[in-house]
Amino acid sequence: MKKIFTITAIAFTAVTFAQTGNVGINTATPTETLDIATGNLRVRNINTNTGTTGDRLVVTDATGVFKTVAPAAGSIQIIQEAIGTTPQTIASGVTADINGATMTFTTTGSTTVLITYSALALPNAGGAPVQGSIDLIVDGVKAISSYYSATDAPSGLSTLGNYSTAQKVISNFPAGTHTIKLQAKSWFNTTKFNTDPFPVYAGSTAADSQAMKARISIIALN
């Protein structure tokens, strides 16, 4: 009668289960819940989710013990930008949002934010110079404003105007979801924004649809 024997090879690693409940790898005396004496730690197919509220930075001390730390003061938490979209006109005496110059973002913890914006206001018709203001609206409240004016140009040009630009720093900006946007107030005559230069200045050199767009950006610092 023949007997058949199955031989199974088992690979053993230096894993220790201490009475304290700690687990040691390459050590017989683990001092933490999981204690790796030598070698590195690798996680395959790690979760790809990022930016979750409550995320923490993880570091190790001189002995290799993992700890969480608060983000360094002044480190960047958010950088975000929005650029104006479709051309629009705003009549005298009217206040309106500038198309595309709006964004929503979420901060974690109290931050310091720097908001920068610019918008190019131009007359909607010849012989009709314009004046007005640009308001930065943060969560429904005006934070700062800037003045604009524009007029006809000398012969050979179209209109004259400069970007109306401002910056606003807000300290102790609360955690949460926020919305910022630009509003334009036309004080005198009809003003146009997000102008496309191509219809006036024909040719490939003027085919830059972003050249006259409004824009707004935010940097949030821990």
Secondary structure, DSSP 4 states (H G I P E B T S, - for coil): --------------EEE-TTS-EEES-SS--SSEEE-SS----TT-------TT--EEEE-TT--EEEEPPPTT-EEEEEEEE--S-EEE-TT-EEEEEEEEEEEEE-SSEEEEEEEEEE-EESSTT--EEEEEEEEETTEEEEEEEEEEEE--TTS-EEE-EEEEEEEEEEEPSEEEEEEEEEEEEES-EEES--STTTS-SGGG--TTTT--EEEEEEE-
